[in-house]
Amino acid sequence: MPVGTEAIRKVDFLAGTGNRFVAEGKRQLFGEVGIDLFAGPTESLVLADETADPFTVATDLISQAGHGPDTPAVLITTCPKVGRETIEIVNKLLSATDLSTPDVAKVSWDAFGEVIIVDTLKELWELGDHYASEQVQVFTKDPRDALDKMSNYGALFLGENTCVSYGDKVIGKNHVLLTRTTARYTGGLWVGKYLKTCTYQEVTSPESSGKLGRLCGRAARPERFEAHARSGDLQANRHM
């Protein structure tokens, strides 16, 4: 359908969320039609200090690990106790029989789960920014510090009252966000993706066109673009 049928016109642009099959479809169509961005498996990162509740940390990590077997779920904390207890609780949660996706979450956690201990909050923010994760939960004494300390992420979730699952289901978070560290250089889907810029040029003064023609020749000949230079020469000879 994106390239058109007898009854449907070819589209100009594809946007929206999807699984790995949607991502592969976008990859194959890239260049044929416009796309919003390439997104990999969903990612979850929790940044925590000693004030964080390990049960909340573990619960939220597992909630995201259940998205698929290739979902990174990472905890970076300044508190070894929080790290140890989170691991213990995660293992207990994964053994529960009432989860709908325990096998998926366990595969994801075993392969891509991480618990990292750092010494200072400065290291916490720096490493969190380095990970440039899609979804970052901040469980620290002053979670809003992340707004000043970090710049590489898809979406921030500030404080233990704000879980990523809310973003998935009820609070209207952007669902087309950056993965695989692409948040280091761009942002998620926004209204600008649906707009385009068109420009035009017009030299209204003959004298100015002549002067520009001389400059054009001088700039083009060292690059061995003689035809460009002669186009500029024409204007210079005509107006100077």
N, C-alpha and C positions, 0 to 999 in steps of 0.2 A: 503493500500500500504506500509506503513512503515515496517510492519512485513512480507511483501513479498506475492506474488501470484504465481500461476503456471508459469507465464511468467516473473515476476519481482523478483529479489533477494531482500531479506530483507536488509534494510538500516542499517548502523552502527550509524548514527548521524543525528539529525534533528536540523536545525538552521533557524532562520528568524522571521520576525514580524507576527503579526496576532491579531485578536480580542479575546474575552474571550473564544470563542469556540476552537480556535487554542491553547490557553493556557491550556484549559481543556484536549484537545487531548494530548498535551505534558505531562501533569500530569499523565494521564492514561498510557502513554507509557514509563514513566520514570522507568528505571531499565530493560526494555525490549530493548530499544535502548538509545543511548546517546542523550542529548539535550544541547542546548546552555545555557539557563537559563529560569527561570519562570518569566514572566513579567506581572504585573497587569495593570489596566487602566492607560493611559497616565497621567502624572502629569506636572503642570506648576507652577513655583514659580518666582515672581518678587521681586527683592531687590531694593529699591529706597530711595533716599534722597530728599532734598528739590529742587534739580535741575530737577527732573523727571517731564515729561509732563503727567498729569493725563489722558488725552484723549488717549495717546499712551499706557499707562499702561492698561486702561480699554479695549481698542481695542484688545490688545494682550492677555489679560486674557480671553476674550470672544472667541477669535479665537481658543483657546485650549479647553475651556469648551464645545465647540460644538462637540468634538470628541465622547462624550458619556455621559449618565446620571450619571456616577459615576466617572467623571474626576475632581480631585482636582485642583482648580485655586486659588492661594494664593498670597497675597501682604504683604510683610513686609517692613515697611517704618519708617524712623526717623521723618517724617513730617506729623503731623495730617491733615494739609490742603490737602496734596496729597491723603491721605487716604479717607477723606470725599468726595473730588471731584471725586475720582475714583469710589466710590460707586454710586454716583449720575449719573455719565456717564454710568456705567455698566447698571443701571436700564433703562436708556433711550435707550441704544443700544438693550437691550433685548426686548423692546417694538416695535422695528422697524419691518416693514412688509416685508422688502426686504432681510432679512437673510434667508438662506436655512435651518438652524437648530436652530431657536430661542427657540422652545419648549425644545429641548434637552439641549441646553446651559443653559436655565433658571432652569431646574430641577437640573443640575449639580451645578450651582452657588448657588441655594437655599440650597442644601444639603451639598456641600463640599467647597463652596467659603469662603475665610477668608481674612480679612484685619486686620493686626496686627501692632500696633504702638510700637516702641521701642525708648529708650532715646538716644542711641549713635550708632555710626557706629560699634563699637566693638560688641555690642549686635546684631546688624544687621547680621554681619558675623557669629557670634556664633549660632544664631537661624537658619540662613540659612543652616549652616552645620548640625545642629541637624535635620532639616527636610530632608536632604539628598534627595532632589527631583530629578526626572528624568531630567527635563529641567529647568535651572535657568537663568533668564534674569537679568542683572545688569544695572540698570539705576541710576548711581551715578556720582558724579563729576569726579572721577577717577575709571572707571569700571575695569581697569586692576588690581586694588588692590585685586580683588577677587582671582586672580591667586595665590597670596601669603597667603591670609587670609582663603581660603576655600580648603577643600580636599574631601568633600562628595557630589558628584553630578554625574549625568549621563553626562550632557553636559552643558557648560556655553555659554551664548550668551551675549557678552560684548557691552554695549552701545545701545542707542535707534535706531541706524542704523541697528541693527542685531536682527530681530524678529525671534521667534521660527518657524513661518510659513516658513521662508526661509529654516530652517533645515528640515522641513517636505517635502518641495517640490523642492528646487533648489540648495542648497549649499553642498549637499553630506554628511550631518551629519550621523553618525551611527544611525540606526533606531532600534537597539536592545540594549536598555539601561536599567538601574536599576530603579525599582519602589519600593514603600513601604519600604523605608529606607535601602534597601540592598546595596546602594552605600556606606554605612558606612564600608563595609568589602570586597567589590569586585568591579570589573569594568565591563563595557559592553562587548558585543561581539567584539573579536579582532582576529587577525590571529592565535594567539596561541591556540585558541579553536579548530582549525583544525589540530593541531599537537599533537603528543603524545610522551612521553619520554619512552625509553626502556633502561634498564640497564643490566649489567652482572657482575659477580664476578669470580675471578680466583686467587687461592693461588698457586704461582709457586714454592715456597720453601718448601720442606718437613719439615725442622726444624720449619719454621714459622707455618705450619699447625699443628705440634705437640704442640707448645705453645698455639696456638688458641684453640686446643682441650681441654687443661687443663682449660683455662678460660671459655670455653663453659660449662664444667661440673660444675664449681664453680658458674656460673650464673644461670644454669638451675635447680640445685637441690633445692635451697631455694624456687623456684617457683613450686616445685613438678612436674617438667617435666623430669622424669627419663630417658625416651627414648631419649630426646634431649641430656641429659648428656652423655648417653652411646655412642651416635653417636660421640660426642666430644672425649670421652675416647678412642674410637677406633683409632682415628687419633693420640692422644697423645701416646698411647702404641705402635703404629706402627712407629712413627718417633722420639720419645725421648729416 
